[in-house]
Amino acid sequence: MRMAILLCAFLFCADLSAAENLLSNADFAEGTAGWWSGVSANMKAAGCRQGIEENRWVAAIPDRSTTDSTGVLFGHGVNLQSGKTYRLSYTLSVEKAGTMRHLYQMSRQPYRSLGLTENIPVQPGTTEISATFLCDRPDDEVFRSKVTLFAQAARRQGYSLFRVHGSLDRSLCEGATEDMLIQSDKLDRWDFLLSELKREGIYCHLVIFSFGLYERSSVYRTTFEERDMHKLHLYLGGGWEREHFRYGAETVLNHVNPYTGLAWKDDPAIAFVEFYNEQELGLDRMGKTLAAFPDTKAFLQREWRKWLCARYGDKVPSALGAELKGIALDAAPLPPLYDRKSELANEFALFRMHISTECAKWCEDVVRGTGYNGLITQYNASKKLAESAARWQVSEVVDMHSY
């Protein structure tokens, strides 16, 4: 058995002239706080022990003749910046000659070295040891370290819910050359983000549709500028929008997160699913949309007239018939957008409620079809009575926005 004693340790950033020690509890005054260690089963069986004694880390390590492994792991977690130079130094006292291995690596698989890997021979006695290295972290590792810090900071500040909005349906297809082609590396980042939030006790509010709509990144600007048209089209049952929505919902919800081992649809950390961010704006802003997109206006007119015909057939109420002045329901005009008094405007308000509930039900069928059994929320922008009535019918959780 041979003894190894670590008296104190320091880690400085060489790029800073007045740097503080980046290792907390470097003198072990608080025991093992901030430090971790590992001893294999066969080492324990051979009598290996380690721990803090009199503000020093002490390890009793078996000789090679008594075990096939003489390694003892001891370390400290710290996030370093890629491209910066650091200096590790510590004081070590050993009874017999051996080897110290320095390693700064990823904390998760594949445990890649991040700039420091070296073996240092150590002779009996007390030795001052140091190592200078350039931190080299790949982009993914830098991303992950920042995500971990973000999740921890969110938890410390009291947050318990993270709304995934505005970037999911865009970022998942960044770099794609075709529509509806989610990139695996982007999905992996979202997997890791949600897993780290979950680790900190933070739930996720998942939004299927925001601005990107799972289109290739080269057309994102156009898709964003035409967002109100797409919102209106989904209300009306637009084939393009429904195809993209189904693709996004099914692909994301059925995907298994490798960091949790659960499909998104089965993860209780997904608190609720929202179909389309502020979809009501597709109705509230339809004036500009109809002026800019004649095909959309024709689409709305067809659905409006189809609904009127299905609602009344040949039994048109007298007040509505008087306003139409002999115009058949299958040729009824759209009411002026700011009309709040006519019979036609009243019917159009009911039509809006109808397409709102039917659209949400269709979206819910898609989401439920994946096996997701959690809560649903939809329509979070408008406070109009018609949208409020639709929200009451289709939402299990109310999420309202105010600016």
N, C-alpha and C positions, 0 to 999 in steps of 0.2 A: 504494500500500500504506500502511495506517495501523496504528499500534501501539495496543494496549489492554493495560493491565497492572493486574491485580487483586492488591493487596498483602495484604489479610487480610479475613476476613468473620466476622460474628457473628450468631447467632440466639438471642434470649432469649424466655422466656415472660414477658409483661408482668404476669401475675397473681402472679408470685413476686418477692419483694423482693430475694432473694439468689440469683438464678438463675445457673446455669452455662451456658456456651456450648453450644448443642445441636448445633453443627456440629463434628465431629471433624476434626483436622488443619487447623484454620482458618488457620494461618499457613504451610501447605504445607511444613512442616519434614520431613514424611514423603513428599514428592513428591505424587503424585495419590491417595494412599490415602484412600478415603472419597468421592472426587469422581468425576464422570463428565463426558464432553464428547462433542460430535458435530460433524462438519464434513461437508457434502454433497460429492458427487463433483465437481460443477462448481466448488465453492470450492477444493477441492484442486488441480484442474486449473489454476486461476487463481493458484496459488502460496500459498494460505492455509496457515498453520502455527500450531500452538499447543502449549504445553507448560509445564513448570515450569523456570524459570531463576532461580537464586539465591533460592530460597524465595518466588518470585512466579509467579503464573500469567500467562503472556505469550501474546498472540495477534497475529499479523500478518494483518490483514484486507484483502483486495483492495478497491480503490475500486469504486464502482458502475459506472464505465465499463468495467470489465474482467469483470464478472460480473452476472448477473441476480439474484443472491441474495447479500446481505451479512450474513446471520445466522450466528452461531456459538453453538451450544448449550453451556452449561456449568452443571453443577448438583451437588447433594448430596442423597442420599436421607435422609429423616428422617420419622419418624411423629409427627405432632402430634395433640393431643386436640381433638376438635370442641367448639366453644363457648368456647375459651380464646383470649386475645389474645396475639399474638407480634410481636416487633420484629426486623426484619432490617436489619443495617447492614454496610457494607463501604467500603473505600477503593479508588477506581478512578482510574487515570491514563490519559488518552488524548491522542493527537497531533492528532486532528481531531474535529470535532463529530459526534455520532451519537445513537443512542437505545439505552437499556438497557431490556429488558423483564423485569419481575418476574412470575414465575408459580409458584404452588404448586398442583400438580394430581395427579390419579390417575396411578399408574405404569403402569396398564394401560388398555386400551380401556374406556370411551369417552374417557379422558383428560380428564375433567371437571375444571374449576377447583374448588379446595377453599378458596376465600376470598381469594386474592391473584392479581390480574391487572391490571397497570398498565404503561404505558410512561413512562419517565423520560428527558427530553432531557438530554444530557451535552455540556458545552463543553470545549474543549481545556484541559489542565492536570490537576491532581489534585483530586478531589472526594470529599467525605464524603457518602455516599448512605444513606438509611434509608427503611424502609417499615413501617408498623404495620398489622396486619390481623387479622381474626377468622377463625379456622379454622372452616370449615363443611364437615363431611364427612357425606354421607348414611349411613344405617345400614349399608348393604351395604359401603361402603368402610371404615367403622370395623370391621365384622366381618372383612373381608379382611385388614386390617392386623394385627388381633389373631391371626388364623389364621397369618399369616406368622411373627409373633413366636413363637407357640406351637410351630410346626413347627421353627423354628430352635433354640428352647430345648430341645425334646425331643431333637434331634440332639446338641446340646452335652452333654446329660446322659447320652448313650450309648444312648438308646432306638432300637430298630430295628424295632419292631412296634407298631401301634396297633390295638386291638380295638374294632371298632364294635359296641357293645352297649348295649341299654337305651334308646337314643334314636332310632336310625335308623327303625324301623318306626312310631315315634310321631311324630317331628318331621316326617317327610316328608308327613304328612297333617294337620299343624296348620293350622287354618283351613278344612279341607274340610267341606262340608255333607253329603257322601255317603261311604259306605265305599268303600275301594279307589279313591281319587281323589288320587294323589300330586300335590302342589303344585309347579309348575315352579320357583318361586323358592326353595323349600326344597331341592329337588334340586340346584339350582345351587350352593347353599352347600356341600352335601356334595361336589359335583364339585370345588369350589375347595379344600376341606379336603384331599381325597385327593391332589390335584395338588401342593399345597404340601408335604405329607408325602413324596410321591414325590420332589420336588425335593431334599429333604434326605436321601434314601436310606432312608426309613422305609416299611416294608411295611404292608399293611392286612389285618387278620383280619376278614372280613365275616360278620356274623350276620344271617340273613334274618328270623328270628322272635325277638322278645324279649318286650315287654310291650304294645306298641300294636297289633300285628297288622294294621296298615294300616286301622284303623277311623277314622271321623271323630272329631275331637278332643273333641266334646261328650260322648262316651260312654267316654272313656279311663279314667276312674276305675273304672267298672264292669268294663271289660275287664281292668284290672289286678287288681282284687279277685277276678276269676274266672279268673285265669291258670292255676291248677292244673287246673281243669276243662278248659280249652282244651288244655293239654298232654296230658291223658289222652285227650281226643277225637281229637287227631291220631294218637296211637298206634293208636286203634281205627278209623281211616279216616274220621273225621268229615267230612262234606261241607262244612260251613261253614269249618272250619279248612283243609281242603285247597284250597278255592277261594281263600282269602286268601293262603295260602302260595304257590300258583302265581302269583297276581297279583304279589306282592312280588318273588319270585325272577325272573320273566320280565321284569317292567318295569325293575327295577334293573339286572340283568345285561345286558340288551339295550340299555340306554341308552348313548349315546355321550357321553363327557365332553368338553365343548368346550375344556377347558383342556389336555387331553392328546391329543385327537383319536382316542382309543381307546374302544371299548365297555368297560364294566366287566369283562365276561366275558373280554376279550382283553388286559387290562392285566396285565403281569407283576408290577405292584406289589400286586395282590390275591394275597397269599401263600396263603391258603386260605379256603374258605367253610364256615361252620357253619350247620346247618339251624335249630336251636332251642336257645336258651340254657337249660341245665340242665333239659332236658325230663324227666329222670328223676324230678323232684319231682312230676310228675303221677301217678306210680305210688307214690312213697314217701308222699305225703300224701293218698292216695285215700280214706282213712277219712272225713275231713271233707268231701271232695267228694261222696262217695256219700250222706252224710247230708243234705247241703244241696241236692243235685240228683237227685231220684228218676229223672228221665229218663236221666241219665248212668249211674245204677246199672243200669237196665234195658238200656241200650246195652251196658255191660260184660258183663252176664249173657248177652246174646244172642251176643256175639262169643266169650265163654268157652265156652259150650255148643257153638257151631258148630265151634270148634277141637277140642274133645273128640270130637265125633262124627266129624270128618274124620280124626282121629288113630287112633281105635280102631274106628269103625264098630260092629259087633255083637260084637267080640272084646275085651271089657273085661277087663283084668288082674284076677286073682282078688282080690288085696289091695285094689285100688281098688273092685271090686264089693262086697267085704265092707263097706267103709266106707260105700258109698252105700246099702246095705241095700235093694236092689231099686229104687232111684230111677234112672230112665233118664238117659243122658248128656245128652239134650236138656232135662233138668230139673235137672241137677246144681247144687247151691248153690255160692256163692262160699265159699271156706274163710275162717275167721277171719283177720283181717289179721296177727295175730302168731303164727299157727300155723307152726311150723318142723319138725314131726315127722310129720304125717299124710301119707298117699299123695296126698290131694287137694291139700294144700299144695305137695307136690313137683310135681304136675302144673301147678299155678298158676304156680310159678316157671318151668317150661318154657314156659308160655303167655306169660309176661312176656318171656322171651327171644325168643320167636317174633314177638310184635308189635313188639318193639324193632328187630329186624333188618328186618322187612317195612316198617315205617314209614320207617326210614332209607333203604332201597332205593327206596321210592317217592319220597322227597324227592330222592335222588340222580338218579333218572330225570328229574325236573323240572329240576333244575339242569343236568345234562348236556345236556338237550334244548335249552338255550339256546346250546350250543356251548362252554360253559365246560369247559376241559380241565385246570384246576389241581387242587390238593389239596383233599381233603374231611376235615372233622373233625366229630364228633358225640358226644354223651353225655359231659359234662364235670363232672358233679356226684357221681354215686354211685360208691362203691367196692365195692358188693356184687358177689358173684361173677357173678350173672346179667347185670348191666349191664356188667361187665368183659368177659364173653364176647361180648356184643353189640358192645361198642366195638371189640374185637379184629377182628371180622368186617367192620365198616363204616367204620372210620376209618383214614385214611392218615396223619394227624397226631394225636397225643394232646394234648389240652388239658384239664388237670384243675384244679378249683377247690378251695380250702381256706379256711376262715374261722376 
